[in-house]
Amino acid sequence: MEHILNIHNLSKDYGHIRALNRLSLDIPKGSVFGLLGPNGSGKTTTLAILLGILKQSEGDFSWFGGAFDFKAKQRVGAILETPNFYPYLSAYKNLEVVAQVKELTKPKYDEVLELVKLRDRAKSKFKTYSLGMKQRLAIASALLCEPEVLILDEPTNGLDPEGIAEIRQMIKDIAARGITVLIASHLLVEVEKVCTHVAVIKKGNLLYSGPVEGLTKDSGFIELSSDDRNGLKKVLQTLPEVSKVEEIGNLLRVSGSAMLNATSLNRQLAQKGVYLNHLEQKKTSLEDHFLELTKAS
């Protein structure tokens, strides 16, 4: 798989505080890559280093197989903070200002406004925009240079559910054009819905990196109950594929090896005279894995 960005042992120190600790990542071309972690985990520090805003203390990184020089920077669009648009100018006029600052020769205003679903409000003053519309215009400004990579830091921060859904769909539309998207976020559900790959970091340390499904693959649990609760619990504790039995309200939650499945479990229990009145197999969510990872670290 071709990688658009390679990070090797990247570290950042602020005095005696290590904000980033030997981070190594490879970002696949064409992916929607989520940099996931709680506030203060080092996400924004990482992005700032990758964009040349901060200088790393140790380690190195390469964009497109080389240095992050002027030509490489032209291939990357980024929004770390919402740009300061002029409130009394229209979206179109604000984008013209951005294009002049970036010295773009043939900016495609209509195309980027269409992509972020703002073409019908292109002549409206920025001050009339909702927070979600302002965020979409910011992303439009980053797309003006026709980047191969788009970097977004907490793109749904402060948005209502409708605004979050709009940004989510927009990211999917951008990725469908072949643009690699790198998102820093603490919103687990959003990362799970839009990202193909994820890296989980906490206090500057990498806990997991790979495909989103790799984090949850072959992992889950079974919830069950029986009128004979004690008998059910005793039998479960004898089964080799069961490693953990938890009491969750009126239910027992069972987890174990990859051999554990609802059909086999129901059959084994029936053979031992224990009959169920509830049986449900569930997949562990990204949120559950994230909490487990960060709790253990």
N, C-alpha and C positions, 0 to 999 in steps of 0.2 A: 504494500500500500504506500502510495506517495504521501510524504509529509510536507506540509506547507510551513511548519514551524517546529524547530527542535530546541528544547530547553535542557541544559545539562548542569546539574548541581548549582542551581541559582540560589544565592543567599543575599539577604539584606539585613544589615545591623544598624540600629539607631542607638549609638552609645553601647550600653550593656544589654540592650534589648534586641533579640534576634526575631525580626518580623517574618523572615522567610528562611527556611533551613534546607539547603541542598535539594531544591526542587528540580526534578527531571521529568519532562513530559515531551511527547510527540503528538502534534496536532494533525490528524489526517486531512488531506485535501478534500473539500466537498462536505465535510462533516459539520454538524451543529454541536459544538463542544461546550459543555457546561463546566465552569470552574465553580464548584459548590463548596460552601463552608459558612459557618456562622460569622456574624460581624466581628471584625478584628482577626480573622483567620489568615490574612495576607493576600486576599484576592486582588484588591485595588493596587496594592504594592506591586504585585506581579505584573499587572497590566501596565502600570506606569513605567516599570523597567523595560518591558517589551516594546513600549512606544518611545523610549529614549527620554522620558520625562525625569526618571530617577536613574541613578547609577548604581548598579549592583555592587555588593561588597565582595562577592565571590561568584564563580561560575560564568557561564556564557550561554548565548542563544544565537540561532541563525534563522533568518527569514528567507524562504525560497532557496535554501541551500547556501546562502551567503550573508554578508553583513547587512545591517539595517541602514543602508545609505539612502541618498535622495531618491534614487529610482525605486528602491524597495518601499520607501515611505509612500510613494505615489500609488502603490498597489494595496494600501491598507487604509480603510476608513474606520474611524473610532469616535465613540461618544462616551467619555468618562464623566462629564458633567453636562447638564443641559446648556447649550450655547445661549449667550445673551442676545437674543433677537431684538430688533427694534419694535416696540409695541404698536406704533402707529403706522408701520409699514405692512403691506400684505405679505402673505406667505411667498408669493412669487418674487416680490421686490427684495425680501430678506434673502432668498436664495441667490438672487443676482449679486447681492453684497458678498455672500460667501464665495461665490464663483470668482469675483474680482480679487478677494483676498488670497484665494488659492491659485490665482492666475490660470484659471481653466479656459481653454480656447473654445470648446464647443459643448458647454454644459447642456444636459438634456433635462430641462426643468419639468416639462410636461410628463416625461417618462417616470421620473422619481416621485413626482406628486401623485401620479396614478398608482404607483407601486405601494405608496403608504396611505392610499385612499383619501387624499386631500385635494384632488384636482377640482372638485366641485366647490371647494372653499379657497381656491388659490388666490382670489382677489380680496378675501376677507382680511381685516387687520389682525395681526398676531394677538393683540390684547383681547380679542373676542373668542380665542380658542380655549377649549377645555384643557386640563392637564394632559390627558391622553393625546389630544391633537398636537399639543406643543412637543410632546415626546416624539410623535411620529414625524413632525417637521424636522426635529433634530436629526432623526435617522435619515430623512431625505437629504439633509445637508451633507451627511457623511457619505451618501451614495452618489453625490454629484460627480466625484472623481472616478466613477465606475471601478470601484475597488474589487480586488479578488478576495479580500478578507474584510469582514465587518466585525469590529469589537464593540461590545455593549456592556457597560457596567451597571448592574441592577436596572434593567430597562423597564421593569414594571413597578418600580418603587413608588408608593403613594397613590397608585391608580386604583379605581374601583373595579369590581368584577368585569364590567363591560369593557373598560379600558385594557385590562389585563388580557381579555380574550382577543381584542383587536391587535395588540402587540404580538401575542402568540401566533395568530394567523399570519401576520405580516412577516414574522421571522421565517415561518414555513415557506411563504411565497418567495422571499429573498433567497433562501437555501435552494429552492427549486430551480433557480436560475444558475446554479453552480457556484454561488458565492459561499465560501467557508465563513461560518459565523462562530465567534468565540464570545460566550456570555458568562459574566460573573454574576452569581446570584446566591441568595440564601433561601430562596423559595423552592422547596423540594418538589412540590407538585408541578410547578411550571417547568422545571428542568426535566422532570420525567415525561412531560407531555410534548416537549419540542426538541429535546437533545438526542443525538445518536450516540454521543460519547460523553463521559463525565470524569472529572477528577475531583476527589473529595480531599479537602485540606482543613487542618485545624491547627491553630497557633503556628502557622508556617510550615507544618509537616504534611507531606503527602500520605494519605491513608489508602487511597485506591485510585487507579487510573485505568480506563478501558471502556468498552461498549457499555451502554446503560443496562442492556439485558444481561451482561456478564455479572453485574452486581446482584441481580435478583434471580439468576438462572438456577434451576433445580433447588429452589429454596422456598419454603412455605410451611404451613402448619395445618392441622386438622382440628376442628372443634367438634366435640361430641358430648352426648349425655345419655344417661340410662336411668331407669327407675332404680336399678341396683347400682348406685354410685360407688359404693365401697368395692363391690365385686369388679366393676369396670376398672377402677384404679389399680386394683391388685393385678388383674390380667395384663393391663397395659405395661406395668412395670416389669413383666416377665418377657416381653417381646423384644428380640434382639435389634429390630429396626427402629425401636423407640428409644430416644436418648433423654427426652425431657417431657415431663407431665406437669402442667400448671393448672391451678384452679382459677378460672375467670368467671366470677359470679356463679351461676348455676351450671356452667359448662366446664369441661376439661379441655385444655389446649395441648395438643400433642405435636412434637417435632422430632425429627430424627434423620436417618440416612435417606439417600435418594430412592431406596427400595420402599419407603413408606408411602402408601397411597390409600385412598378411602375404600376402594373396592376390596383390596386384600385385608385391610384392617377390619372391615365389617364382617368378612367371612371368618376370620380367625376368632373374633369375639363370639360370633354365633356358635362356632364349634365348641367353645368353652362355656356355652350356656348364658352368655351375656348379650342381651338384645338392646339395641339403641332406639331412642326416640328422637334423636337429633344427630345428624352427621353432615358436616360441611368442610370441604377442602378449600383452603385459601392460599393465595400467593402473597408472600411478604412484599410489602411496598418499598419503594425507594426510601421513603421516610423512615420506615422501621430499620432498614439497613444503615441509613445515615446515623440515626440515633444510637444504634448498636456500635458502629465504628467510632463515633466521637466519644461515646461513653467509655469505651475500652481504652482509648488513647490517653 
